Amino acid sequence: MENSDTRVAVISIIVENPDSVPKINEILHLAADNIIGRMGIPYKKKNINIISIVIDTKLDVIRTVSGKLGRLPGVTAKTAYSKK
């Protein structure tokens, strides 16, 4: 895959339903070869988890991963894309 065929994106995930965590990990595992980094923060005060994923891959892969995550119960996913 040529560099010009890919974009860097940050997928921000808010997890309010802990039952969705195994499915989140399954989805992210499928994109593991393209993930640059992952940071997870448990926020006990609000009983939620915040996950940030940095990924470098084709736009359709980024959109697929983000879309699958956002459709899980109790999960919100938003994506910011690089211009290059």
TORBA-525715 format. One record per residue (C-alpha): residue number from 0; residue in one letter; x negated, y negated, z. Coordinates in steps of 0.001 Angstrom, whole numbers, padded with zeros to 6 digits. Layout:
BEGIN
<resi:NUM&resn:a&c1:X&c2:Y&c3:Z> $
...
***
This chain:
BEGIN
<resi:0&resn:m&c1:000000&c2:000000&c3:000000> $
<resi:1&resn:e&c1:-001539&c2:-003304&c3:-001044> $
<resi:2&resn:n&c1:-001677&c2:-006111&c3:001482> $
<resi:3&resn:s&c1:000546&c2:-008321&c3:-000700> $
<resi:4&resn:d&c1:003269&c2:-005667&c3:-000552> $
<resi:5&resn:t&c1:003619&c2:-006016&c3:003211> $
<resi:6&resn:r&c1:004652&c2:-008609&c3:005767> $
<resi:7&resn:v&c1:003835&c2:-009004&c3:009426> $
<resi:8&resn:a&c1:006855&c2:-009268&c3:011690> $
<resi:9&resn:v&c1:007677&c2:-009374&c3:015370> $
<resi:10&resn:i&c1:010741&c2:-007399&c3:016407> $
<resi:11&resn:s&c1:012071&c2:-008593&c3:019764> $
<resi:12&resn:i&c1:014243&c2:-006063&c3:021551> $
<resi:13&resn:i&c1:016418&c2:-006569&c3:024628> $
<resi:14&resn:v&c1:017511&c2:-003316&c3:026249> $
<resi:15&resn:e&c1:020533&c2:-003529&c3:028544> $
<resi:16&resn:n&c1:021463&c2:000162&c3:028303> $
<resi:17&resn:p&c1:018703&c2:002463&c3:029595> $
<resi:18&resn:d&c1:020412&c2:005440&c3:027913> $
<resi:19&resn:s&c1:019300&c2:003972&c3:024553> $
<resi:20&resn:v&c1:015564&c2:004138&c3:025414> $
<resi:21&resn:p&c1:014952&c2:007658&c3:024003> $
<resi:22&resn:k&c1:016541&c2:006650&c3:020680> $
<resi:23&resn:i&c1:014488&c2:003402&c3:020631> $
<resi:24&resn:n&c1:011303&c2:005426&c3:021083> $
<resi:25&resn:e&c1:012391&c2:007832&c3:018338> $
<resi:26&resn:i&c1:012981&c2:004971&c3:015879> $
<resi:27&resn:l&c1:009665&c2:003325&c3:016749> $
<resi:28&resn:h&c1:007821&c2:006629&c3:016445> $
<resi:29&resn:l&c1:008966&c2:006893&c3:012820> $
<resi:30&resn:a&c1:007269&c2:003544&c3:012103> $
<resi:31&resn:a&c1:004219&c2:004209&c3:014315> $
<resi:32&resn:d&c1:001710&c2:004103&c3:011436> $
<resi:33&resn:n&c1:002719&c2:000499&c3:010716> $
<resi:34&resn:i&c1:002956&c2:-000811&c3:014276> $
<resi:35&resn:i&c1:000076&c2:-003120&c3:015203> $
<resi:36&resn:g&c1:001075&c2:-003466&c3:018846> $
<resi:37&resn:r&c1:003842&c2:-002986&c3:021374> $
<resi:38&resn:m&c1:004523&c2:-004710&c3:024674> $
<resi:39&resn:g&c1:007259&c2:-003724&c3:027088> $
<resi:40&resn:i&c1:008306&c2:-005732&c3:030118> $
<resi:41&resn:p&c1:010817&c2:-004472&c3:032679> $
<resi:42&resn:y&c1:012784&c2:-007384&c3:034147> $
<resi:43&resn:k&c1:014219&c2:-005966&c3:037345> $
<resi:44&resn:k&c1:016015&c2:-009188&c3:038355> $
<resi:45&resn:k&c1:018389&c2:-008814&c3:035370> $
<resi:46&resn:n&c1:018090&c2:-005013&c3:035125> $
<resi:47&resn:i&c1:016925&c2:-005223&c3:031483> $
<resi:48&resn:n&c1:013819&c2:-004375&c3:029485> $
<resi:49&resn:i&c1:012166&c2:-006599&c3:026904> $
<resi:50&resn:i&c1:010101&c2:-005019&c3:024135> $
<resi:51&resn:s&c1:008057&c2:-006808&c3:021467> $
<resi:52&resn:i&c1:006844&c2:-004899&c3:018431> $
<resi:53&resn:v&c1:004342&c2:-006313&c3:015937> $
<resi:54&resn:i&c1:004523&c2:-004467&c3:012631> $
<resi:55&resn:d&c1:002859&c2:-004782&c3:009215> $
<resi:56&resn:t&c1:004777&c2:-003002&c3:006466> $
<resi:57&resn:k&c1:007196&c2:-003477&c3:003592> $
<resi:58&resn:l&c1:010218&c2:-005697&c3:004164> $
<resi:59&resn:d&c1:012697&c2:-002874&c3:003692> $
<resi:60&resn:v&c1:010968&c2:-000817&c3:006414> $
<resi:61&resn:i&c1:011024&c2:-003755&c3:008826> $
<resi:62&resn:r&c1:014705&c2:-004385&c3:008116> $
<resi:63&resn:t&c1:015541&c2:-000693&c3:008516> $
<resi:64&resn:v&c1:013762&c2:-000422&c3:011871> $
<resi:65&resn:s&c1:015301&c2:-003643&c3:013193> $
<resi:66&resn:g&c1:018767&c2:-002690&c3:011932> $
<resi:67&resn:k&c1:018662&c2:000772&c3:013491> $
<resi:68&resn:l&c1:017532&c2:-000693&c3:016801> $
<resi:69&resn:g&c1:020227&c2:-003381&c3:016787> $
<resi:70&resn:r&c1:022970&c2:-000816&c3:016208> $
<resi:71&resn:l&c1:022148&c2:001114&c3:019376> $
<resi:72&resn:p&c1:024527&c2:000615&c3:022314> $
<resi:73&resn:g&c1:023298&c2:-002067&c3:024715> $
<resi:74&resn:v&c1:020382&c2:-003074&c3:022476> $
<resi:75&resn:t&c1:019789&c2:-006403&c3:020739> $
<resi:76&resn:a&c1:017037&c2:-006719&c3:018115> $
<resi:77&resn:k&c1:015898&c2:-009853&c3:016287> $
<resi:78&resn:t&c1:013032&c2:-010204&c3:013837> $
<resi:79&resn:a&c1:010676&c2:-013045&c3:012917> $
<resi:80&resn:y&c1:008663&c2:-012657&c3:009698> $
<resi:81&resn:s&c1:005336&c2:-014062&c3:008541> $
<resi:82&resn:k&c1:005401&c2:-016089&c3:005339> $
<resi:83&resn:k&c1:002610&c2:-013923&c3:003863> $
***
